[in-house]
Structures are given as structure tokens and as C-alpha cells.
Amino acid sequence: MILAQPVLMRHWVQDALVAIPRILCGYALTASFGSDKFGMPWSPGDRNLDLFEVVYWFPQDVAEFGGIFALYPVFFAWMGAFSEAVGGIFLALEVQSRIAAFLILCTMLVAIFFQKGGQGLWATLPALGFLWVSMYTLALGSGRFGLDHFLFKYFN
């Protein structure tokens, strides 16, 4: 299977029901969660972030996870913030959905087990929601309503 090839459901309504949470989660990731940590054109002005710049406190937060995160905190902070901000755009537009879903899945696993793990279920709930959406997106791809579907149809 080609990485960008979507799995189409039997009826368009099924594709729509799968696309709605994916689009909403992608929007939430990029508009709120990612842009608070990563410089995007819509990042809050009080953050004073340049384009693709990570907020100053995030590498320190990542370093506290220990292990390999302590060795390369800037890299992992950048990758995590990138996967939320840019991966969220890709998820919302449903382009290269599986790649974006994989990056988001990895980031959410780190958030669940390293960042929010000891804070209880309510603290991990947003990351769990994004994890679930990224899991089915990894399996199904963009579906009928994504740019992946149109690009795949056009080039094949």
C-alpha cells in the first residue's frame, strides 16, 4: 500500500464521520496546543516566537523527562512542537495523514507517559484523544474528503 493511499469506506457518510474528528483534532492541535509552543503565523503575540521557533521553556520541560530526552532536549522539544503545530495542519487538511498521524502518535505517547502521567486521567485526556484519532488515521489515511484522496486519484 502506498503511504498516501486512503482507505475509502463503503459510503461517503462513513468517511465523513471519520473525517470530522480528524479535522477538528488537527485544528485544535495546530491552533491551540502547537502554536502555544511553536512559532506559527497564528501563535499568540505575547509568545514573541519567530516562525518555527520553540518557546523558551519547552526544551527545559522535555529535559526533565530524563534519558534520551535529557541528552537532546532541544531536538525533542522541536519535534514535539512541530508534530503538534504542523502535524495538526496536515491532519486537518488530510494531506500526508499517515506521516502526520505517526508523529502525533509519538508525541502523545510521550505526553501521556512522561509529561502528564502522574497527574491523573483528567490531565491525560486531551493527549489520549489526540492519540486515538492519530491511531485510526495511521490505519485509514485521509479518507474520501482529504487532500491525500484527491492527490492519489490525480497521480494514479
C-alpha atoms as a printed R data frame, in Angstrom:
    type eleno elety resid chain resno       x      y       z
1   ATOM     1    CA   MET     A     1   0.000  0.000   0.000
2   ATOM     2    CA   ILE     A     2   1.258  3.462  -0.841
3   ATOM     3    CA   LEU     A     3   1.679  5.701   2.177
4   ATOM     4    CA   ALA     A     4  -0.700  8.390   0.889
5   ATOM     5    CA   GLN     A     5  -3.362  5.969  -0.375
6   ATOM     6    CA   PRO     A     6  -6.512  6.440   1.711
7   ATOM     7    CA   VAL     A     7  -8.853  3.661   2.730
8   ATOM     8    CA   LEU     A     8 -12.320  4.519   1.460
9   ATOM     9    CA   MET     A     9 -15.380  3.395   3.354
10  ATOM    10    CA   ARG     A    10 -18.345  1.943   1.508
11  ATOM    11    CA   HIS     A    11 -20.488  5.085   1.911
12  ATOM    12    CA   TRP     A    12 -19.453  8.740   1.940
13  ATOM    13    CA   VAL     A    13 -21.285  9.258   5.256
14  ATOM    14    CA   GLN     A    14 -18.914  6.808   6.930
15  ATOM    15    CA   ASP     A    15 -15.940  8.745   5.555
16  ATOM    16    CA   ALA     A    16 -17.489 11.982   6.839
17  ATOM    17    CA   LEU     A    17 -17.993 10.545  10.330
18  ATOM    18    CA   VAL     A    18 -14.341  9.530  10.431
19  ATOM    19    CA   ALA     A    19 -13.136 12.819   8.916
20  ATOM    20    CA   ILE     A    20 -14.919 15.165  11.339
21  ATOM    21    CA   PRO     A    21 -12.933 14.224  14.481
22  ATOM    22    CA   ARG     A    22  -9.720 14.126  12.463
23  ATOM    23    CA   ILE     A    23 -10.270 17.638  11.094
24  ATOM    24    CA   LEU     A    24 -11.340 19.036  14.478
25  ATOM    25    CA   CYS     A    25  -8.395 17.439  16.296
26  ATOM    26    CA   GLY     A    26  -5.978 18.679  13.653
27  ATOM    27    CA   TYR     A    27  -7.356 22.182  14.016
28  ATOM    28    CA   ALA     A    28  -7.172 22.052  17.827
29  ATOM    29    CA   LEU     A    29  -3.612 20.755  17.730
30  ATOM    30    CA   THR     A    30  -2.336 23.456  15.422
31  ATOM    31    CA   ALA     A    31  -4.459 26.379  16.646
32  ATOM    32    CA   SER     A    32  -4.036 25.899  20.372
33  ATOM    33    CA   PHE     A    33  -1.668 23.200  21.563
34  ATOM    34    CA   GLY     A    34   1.054 23.530  18.915
35  ATOM    35    CA   SER     A    35   1.018 27.274  18.312
36  ATOM    36    CA   ASP     A    36   1.452 27.950  22.034
37  ATOM    37    CA   LYS     A    37   4.842 26.191  21.884
38  ATOM    38    CA   PHE     A    38   5.904 26.651  18.265
39  ATOM    39    CA   GLY     A    39   6.147 29.758  16.137
40  ATOM    40    CA   MET     A    40   3.351 29.800  13.596
41  ATOM    41    CA   PRO     A    41   1.699 32.799  11.915
42  ATOM    42    CA   TRP     A    42  -1.250 32.431  14.345
43  ATOM    43    CA   SER     A    43   0.814 31.928  17.507
44  ATOM    44    CA   PRO     A    44  -0.177 34.254  20.350
45  ATOM    45    CA   GLY     A    45   1.640 37.569  20.088
46  ATOM    46    CA   ASP     A    46   2.744 37.509  23.725
47  ATOM    47    CA   ARG     A    47   4.957 34.478  22.964
48  ATOM    48    CA   ASN     A    48   7.243 36.543  20.682
49  ATOM    49    CA   LEU     A    49   8.063 33.471  18.582
50  ATOM    50    CA   ASP     A    50   9.666 33.564  15.172
51  ATOM    51    CA   LEU     A    51   8.416 31.122  12.543
52  ATOM    52    CA   PHE     A    52   9.240 27.508  13.609
53  ATOM    53    CA   GLU     A    53  10.837 28.668  16.860
54  ATOM    54    CA   VAL     A    54  10.184 26.688  20.062
55  ATOM    55    CA   VAL     A    55   9.101 28.624  23.145
56  ATOM    56    CA   TYR     A    56  11.965 29.048  25.626
57  ATOM    57    CA   TRP     A    57  10.572 26.863  28.442
58  ATOM    58    CA   PHE     A    58   9.727 23.782  26.361
59  ATOM    59    CA   PRO     A    59  13.258 22.280  25.997
60  ATOM    60    CA   GLN     A    60  13.694 22.559  29.783
61  ATOM    61    CA   ASP     A    61  10.379 20.761  30.267
62  ATOM    62    CA   VAL     A    62  11.452 18.000  27.868
63  ATOM    63    CA   ALA     A    63  14.863 17.614  29.555
64  ATOM    64    CA   GLU     A    64  13.116 16.783  32.837
65  ATOM    65    CA   PHE     A    65  11.777 13.563  31.259
66  ATOM    66    CA   GLY     A    66  15.309 12.167  31.610
67  ATOM    67    CA   GLY     A    67  17.040  9.546  29.477
68  ATOM    68    CA   ILE     A    68  17.457 10.378  25.828
69  ATOM    69    CA   PHE     A    69  15.210 13.437  26.289
70  ATOM    70    CA   ALA     A    70  17.796 14.947  28.649
71  ATOM    71    CA   LEU     A    71  20.558 14.350  26.088
72  ATOM    72    CA   TYR     A    72  18.769 16.108  23.215
73  ATOM    73    CA   PRO     A    73  16.066 18.324  24.749
74  ATOM    74    CA   VAL     A    74  16.061 20.961  22.001
75  ATOM    75    CA   PHE     A    75  15.641 18.343  19.261
76  ATOM    76    CA   PHE     A    76  12.801 16.533  21.040
77  ATOM    77    CA   ALA     A    77  11.099 19.799  22.010
78  ATOM    78    CA   TRP     A    78  11.273 20.968  18.412
79  ATOM    79    CA   MET     A    79   9.959 17.643  17.083
80  ATOM    80    CA   GLY     A    80   7.109 17.562  19.605
81  ATOM    81    CA   ALA     A    81   6.057 21.138  18.930
82  ATOM    82    CA   PHE     A    82   6.436 20.612  15.167
83  ATOM    83    CA   SER     A    83   4.281 17.490  15.221
84  ATOM    84    CA   GLU     A    84   1.527 19.342  17.079
85  ATOM    85    CA   ALA     A    85   1.619 22.570  15.049
86  ATOM    86    CA   VAL     A    86   2.485 21.365  11.541
87  ATOM    87    CA   GLY     A    87   1.170 17.818  12.003
88  ATOM    88    CA   GLY     A    88  -2.120 19.355  13.108
89  ATOM    89    CA   ILE     A    89  -2.319 21.295   9.839
90  ATOM    90    CA   PHE     A    90  -1.620 18.120   7.874
91  ATOM    91    CA   LEU     A    91  -4.258 16.251   9.878
92  ATOM    92    CA   ALA     A    92  -6.874 18.989   9.389
93  ATOM    93    CA   LEU     A    93  -6.223 19.214   5.644
94  ATOM    94    CA   GLU     A    94  -5.792 15.443   5.490
95  ATOM    95    CA   VAL     A    95  -2.584 15.588   3.497
96  ATOM    96    CA   GLN     A    96   0.169 13.050   4.224
97  ATOM    97    CA   SER     A    97  -2.148 11.960   7.007
98  ATOM    98    CA   ARG     A    98  -0.295  8.795   7.967
99  ATOM    99    CA   ILE     A    99   3.034 10.576   8.425
100 ATOM   100    CA   ALA     A   100   1.384 13.314  10.485
101 ATOM   101    CA   ALA     A   101  -0.533 10.712  12.489
102 ATOM   102    CA   PHE     A   102   2.672  8.821  13.283
103 ATOM   103    CA   LEU     A   103   4.402 11.980  14.536
104 ATOM   104    CA   ILE     A   104   1.366 12.963  16.594
105 ATOM   105    CA   LEU     A   105   1.060  9.430  17.987
106 ATOM   106    CA   CYS     A   106   4.692  9.502  19.178
107 ATOM   107    CA   THR     A   107   4.256 12.961  20.692
108 ATOM   108    CA   MET     A   108   1.065 11.991  22.504
109 ATOM   109    CA   LEU     A   109   2.648  8.832  23.924
110 ATOM   110    CA   VAL     A   110   5.444 10.967  25.356
111 ATOM   111    CA   ALA     A   111   2.903 13.467  26.703
112 ATOM   112    CA   ILE     A   112   0.843 10.701  28.324
113 ATOM   113    CA   PHE     A   113   3.666  8.743  29.908
114 ATOM   114    CA   PHE     A   114   6.289 11.408  30.631
115 ATOM   115    CA   GLN     A   115   4.578 14.774  30.949
116 ATOM   116    CA   LYS     A   116   1.084 14.087  32.306
117 ATOM   117    CA   GLY     A   117   1.455 10.507  33.591
118 ATOM   118    CA   GLY     A   118   1.366 11.170  37.316
119 ATOM   119    CA   GLN     A   119  -1.347 13.823  37.142
120 ATOM   120    CA   GLY     A   120  -4.353 11.538  36.724
121 ATOM   121    CA   LEU     A   121  -6.806 10.732  33.969
122 ATOM   122    CA   TRP     A   122  -8.207 14.259  33.518
123 ATOM   123    CA   ALA     A   123  -4.736 15.647  32.802
124 ATOM   124    CA   THR     A   124  -4.028 12.980  30.181
125 ATOM   125    CA   LEU     A   125  -7.436 13.119  28.491
126 ATOM   126    CA   PRO     A   126  -6.547 15.634  25.723
127 ATOM   127    CA   ALA     A   127  -3.428 13.647  24.806
128 ATOM   128    CA   LEU     A   128  -5.442 10.409  24.853
129 ATOM   129    CA   GLY     A   129  -7.999 11.911  22.476
130 ATOM   130    CA   PHE     A   130  -5.325 13.011  20.028
131 ATOM   131    CA   LEU     A   131  -3.687  9.584  20.381
132 ATOM   132    CA   TRP     A   132  -6.910  7.758  19.475
133 ATOM   133    CA   VAL     A   133  -7.519  9.945  16.426
134 ATOM   134    CA   SER     A   134  -3.927  9.512  15.272
135 ATOM   135    CA   MET     A   135  -4.215  5.727  15.656
136 ATOM   136    CA   TYR     A   136  -7.182  5.360  13.309
137 ATOM   137    CA   THR     A   137  -5.690  7.931  10.938
138 ATOM   138    CA   LEU     A   138  -2.500  5.895  10.800
139 ATOM   139    CA   ALA     A   139  -4.565  2.880   9.741
140 ATOM   140    CA   LEU     A   140  -7.055  4.542   7.373
141 ATOM   141    CA   GLY     A   141  -5.215  7.526   5.922
142 ATOM   142    CA   SER     A   142  -7.147 10.596   4.881
143 ATOM   143    CA   GLY     A   143 -10.351  9.079   3.571
144 ATOM   144    CA   ARG     A   144 -12.597 10.435   0.852
145 ATOM   145    CA   PHE     A   145 -12.545 14.077   1.997
146 ATOM   146    CA   GLY     A   146  -8.805 14.595   2.350
147 ATOM   147    CA   LEU     A   147  -6.296 16.105   0.012
148 ATOM   148    CA   ASP     A   148  -4.493 12.748   0.005
149 ATOM   149    CA   HIS     A   149  -7.511 11.200  -1.733
150 ATOM   150    CA   PHE     A   150  -7.562 13.847  -4.448
151 ATOM   151    CA   LEU     A   151  -3.788 13.767  -4.942
152 ATOM   152    CA   PHE     A   152  -3.746  9.980  -5.073
153 ATOM   153    CA   LYS     A   153  -6.598  9.976  -7.636
154 ATOM   154    CA   TYR     A   154  -4.879 12.648  -9.718
155 ATOM   155    CA   PHE     A   155  -1.468 10.960  -9.863
156 ATOM   156    CA   ASN     A   156  -2.807  7.442 -10.400
